[in-house]
Amino acid sequence: MHLQFRTATPDDASQLQALVKSAYRGETSRQGWTTEADLVADDRIDVKGITAKITAPDGVVLMATDDDGALVACCEVVKRSADLAYFGLFAVDPRRQGGGLGRQVLNYTEDYCRRIWSVTKLEMNVIWTRDELISWYIRRGFRKTGKSKPFPYEELVNGAALRDDLYFDVLEKDLNTRTAASADAA
Ligand SMILES: CC(C)(COP(=O)(O)OP(=O)(O)OC[C@H]1O[C@@H](n2cnc3c(N)ncnc32)[C@H](O)[C@@H]1OP(=O)(O)O)[C@@H](O)C(=O)NCCC(=O)NCCS
């Protein structure tokens, strides 16, 4: 599928919140191949939280739509310093996962960060238990930094965590290194 990309505006916050919730948490997320449904039972983020990301001066929420204009995927990127951007809020509609859309979105986002911000590194956080997802990022050229970050137990939205041993592994990718996988998909 050929995706169209654009930056989100506050009017998009509601549909973005629905997409993120459906991909990360709850029963709908089990239609995808990787989910946090067994780890956390909350909404992941609310409309207010998405709006704050959309309007943040140092970041953007990117939306990917299909030929009919329907939202199929999203992510956020935040410029953290002259050479580093943060990547997060990455979601593909669970009914459309496993067909290469995630790879397309990541490739577009890496290109966006290089083109618009000239950053050389992309950093992200993944819950440490998600081996299948960490392997996916490693196949895309990320590496484990050995650093970790606390899981935001106090900031969950309309729900609670299902485990008390969660934290994030910090992954990083050098955007100057073109991996075989990203070259294939470009
Ligand atoms: C992570 C996510 C964005 C990827 O999107 P996607 O469209 O499924 O990604 P792609 O189709 O490009 O890639 C699918 C990959 O899953 C692999 N895969 C498919 N089924 C799998 C399974 N049961 N177990 C492990 N890997 C599997 C495929 O082999 C493919 O990897 P490859 O391209 O290296 O061969 C999407 O799964 C998602 O929204 N997940 C829920 C939210 C989330 O966890 N976000 C990331 C938080 S850090």
Ligand as a Chemical Component Dictionary entry (heavy atoms), coordinates in Angstrom:
data_LIG
# 
_chem_comp.id                   LIG 
_chem_comp.type                 NON-POLYMER 
_chem_comp.pdbx_formal_charge   0 
_chem_comp.three_letter_code    LIG 
# 
loop_
_chem_comp_atom.comp_id 
_chem_comp_atom.atom_id 
_chem_comp_atom.alt_atom_id 
_chem_comp_atom.type_symbol 
_chem_comp_atom.charge 
_chem_comp_atom.model_Cartn_x 
_chem_comp_atom.model_Cartn_y 
_chem_comp_atom.model_Cartn_z 
_chem_comp_atom.pdbx_ordinal 
LIG C1  C1  C 0 5.324  -2.008  15.805 1  
LIG C2  C2  C 0 4.375  -1.715  14.643 2  
LIG C3  C3  C 0 4.236  -0.212  14.464 3  
LIG C4  C4  C 0 4.952  -2.357  13.360 4  
LIG O1  O1  O 0 4.072  -2.127  12.273 5  
LIG P1  P1  P 0 3.818  -3.254  11.129 6  
LIG O2  O2  O 0 3.047  -2.589  10.053 7  
LIG O3  O3  O 0 3.267  -4.478  11.726 8  
LIG O4  O4  O 0 5.328  -3.495  10.681 9  
LIG P2  P2  P 0 5.837  -4.243  9.364  10 
LIG O5  O5  O 0 4.687  -4.842  8.648  11 
LIG O6  O6  O 0 6.722  -3.296  8.632  12 
LIG O7  O7  O 0 6.756  -5.357  9.960  13 
LIG C5  C5  C 0 6.174  -6.499  10.517 14 
LIG C6  C6  C 0 7.279  -7.364  11.054 15 
LIG O8  O8  O 0 6.732  -8.240  12.002 16 
LIG C7  C7  C 0 7.252  -9.511  11.809 17 
LIG N1  N1  N 0 6.262  -10.397 12.393 18 
LIG C8  C8  C 0 5.049  -10.698 11.908 19 
LIG N2  N2  N 0 4.422  -11.536 12.751 20 
LIG C9  C9  C 0 5.271  -11.739 13.791 21 
LIG C10 C10 C 0 5.198  -12.510 14.977 22 
LIG N3  N3  N 0 4.122  -13.231 15.278 23 
LIG N4  N4  N 0 6.246  -12.477 15.828 24 
LIG C11 C11 C 0 7.343  -11.736 15.553 25 
LIG N5  N5  N 0 7.460  -10.974 14.433 26 
LIG C12 C12 C 0 6.433  -10.994 13.569 27 
LIG C13 C13 C 0 7.448  -9.608  10.337 28 
LIG O9  O9  O 0 8.391  -10.587 10.029 29 
LIG C14 C14 C 0 7.971  -8.204  10.010 30 
LIG O10 O10 O 0 9.344  -8.067  10.285 31 
LIG P3  P3  P 0 10.417 -7.975  9.075  32 
LIG O11 O11 O 0 9.943  -6.881  8.184  33 
LIG O12 O12 O 0 11.724 -7.683  9.728  34 
LIG O13 O13 O 0 10.361 -9.328  8.398  35 
LIG C15 C15 C 0 2.968  -2.315  14.883 36 
LIG O14 O14 O 0 3.106  -3.701  15.121 37 
LIG C16 C16 C 0 2.203  -1.711  16.054 38 
LIG O15 O15 O 0 1.474  -0.730  15.895 39 
LIG N6  N6  N 0 2.317  -2.327  17.267 40 
LIG C17 C17 C 0 1.567  -1.901  18.445 41 
LIG C18 C18 C 0 2.090  -0.614  19.017 42 
LIG C19 C19 C 0 3.561  -0.722  19.385 43 
LIG O16 O16 O 0 3.979  -1.666  20.014 44 
LIG N7  N7  N 0 4.354  0.292   18.975 45 
LIG C20 C20 C 0 5.790  0.336   19.205 46 
LIG C21 C21 C 0 6.073  0.710   20.604 47 
LIG S1  S1  S 0 7.822  0.880   20.909 48 
# 
loop_
_chem_comp_bond.comp_id 
_chem_comp_bond.atom_id_1 
_chem_comp_bond.atom_id_2 
_chem_comp_bond.value_order 
_chem_comp_bond.pdbx_ordinal 
LIG C1  C2  SING 1  
LIG C2  C3  SING 2  
LIG C2  C4  SING 3  
LIG C2  C15 SING 4  
LIG C4  O1  SING 5  
LIG O1  P1  SING 6  
LIG P1  O2  DOUB 7  
LIG P1  O3  SING 8  
LIG P1  O4  SING 9  
LIG O4  P2  SING 10 
LIG P2  O5  DOUB 11 
LIG P2  O6  SING 12 
LIG P2  O7  SING 13 
LIG O7  C5  SING 14 
LIG C5  C6  SING 15 
LIG C6  O8  SING 16 
LIG C6  C14 SING 17 
LIG O8  C7  SING 18 
LIG C7  N1  SING 19 
LIG C7  C13 SING 20 
LIG N1  C8  SING 21 
LIG N1  C12 SING 22 
LIG C8  N2  DOUB 23 
LIG N2  C9  SING 24 
LIG C9  C10 SING 25 
LIG C9  C12 DOUB 26 
LIG C10 N3  SING 27 
LIG C10 N4  DOUB 28 
LIG N4  C11 SING 29 
LIG C11 N5  DOUB 30 
LIG N5  C12 SING 31 
LIG C13 O9  SING 32 
LIG C13 C14 SING 33 
LIG C14 O10 SING 34 
LIG O10 P3  SING 35 
LIG P3  O11 DOUB 36 
LIG P3  O12 SING 37 
LIG P3  O13 SING 38 
LIG C15 O14 SING 39 
LIG C15 C16 SING 40 
LIG C16 O15 DOUB 41 
LIG C16 N6  SING 42 
LIG N6  C17 SING 43 
LIG C17 C18 SING 44 
LIG C18 C19 SING 45 
LIG C19 O16 DOUB 46 
LIG C19 N7  SING 47 
LIG N7  C20 SING 48 
LIG C20 C21 SING 49 
LIG C21 S1  SING 50 
# 
